[in-house]
Amino acid sequence: VKDTSSGLGRIKDAWEKGLLANISYAVVLLPPLAISLCFPDLFFKAADLAGVYGVAILYGVLPPLFAFVMRRKQASDSESAKLNCTPGGVVTLLALFSAGMAIAVRETLTYI
């Protein structure tokens, strides 16, 4: 015998019937759908901003940071320091990092 008088019992019954899955789909999908239908320009602008900002960070900022960290770790190991195949020093990495950040900031300010 199931106790459906308590809130927990009702939730368990809804879970077993699959009603919670439908409710969770509606809660997740309907608000963004309504906003995108009412304000399509806002949706496209946000998607464009997310793409430009993500690409600038992924390809402009992270590679110099990774190279900097790799060089710092290799500095302690004399044999792996000989395998350094990227020219330039910290100044070059700083210039690349600054250029990537400048692009990301410029693109972000363009959309605000």
Contacts in CASP RR format, 6 or more apart in sequence:
PFRMAT RR
TARGET T0000
AUTHOR 0000-0000-0000
METHOD contacts of the structure
MODEL  1
VKDTSSGLGRIKDAWEKGLLANISYAVVLLPPLAISLCFPDLFFKAADLA
GVYGVAILYGVLPPLFAFVMRRKQASDSESAKLNCTPGGVVTLLALFSAG
MAIAVRETLTYI
2 9 0 8 1.000
2 12 0 8 1.000
2 13 0 8 1.000
3 9 0 8 1.000
4 10 0 8 1.000
4 13 0 8 1.000
11 20 0 8 1.000
14 20 0 8 1.000
14 23 0 8 1.000
35 42 0 8 1.000
35 43 0 8 1.000
36 42 0 8 1.000
36 43 0 8 1.000
45 111 0 8 1.000
48 111 0 8 1.000
49 107 0 8 1.000
49 108 0 8 1.000
49 111 0 8 1.000
52 107 0 8 1.000
52 111 0 8 1.000
53 104 0 8 1.000
53 107 0 8 1.000
53 108 0 8 1.000
54 104 0 8 1.000
56 100 0 8 1.000
56 103 0 8 1.000
56 104 0 8 1.000
56 107 0 8 1.000
57 104 0 8 1.000
60 96 0 8 1.000
60 97 0 8 1.000
60 99 0 8 1.000
60 100 0 8 1.000
60 103 0 8 1.000
60 104 0 8 1.000
61 97 0 8 1.000
61 100 0 8 1.000
61 101 0 8 1.000
61 104 0 8 1.000
63 96 0 8 1.000
64 93 0 8 1.000
64 94 0 8 1.000
64 96 0 8 1.000
64 97 0 8 1.000
65 97 0 8 1.000
67 86 0 8 1.000
67 93 0 8 1.000
68 90 0 8 1.000
68 93 0 8 1.000
68 97 0 8 1.000
71 84 0 8 1.000
71 89 0 8 1.000
71 90 0 8 1.000
71 93 0 8 1.000
74 80 0 8 1.000
74 81 0 8 1.000
74 83 0 8 1.000
74 84 0 8 1.000
75 81 0 8 1.000
END
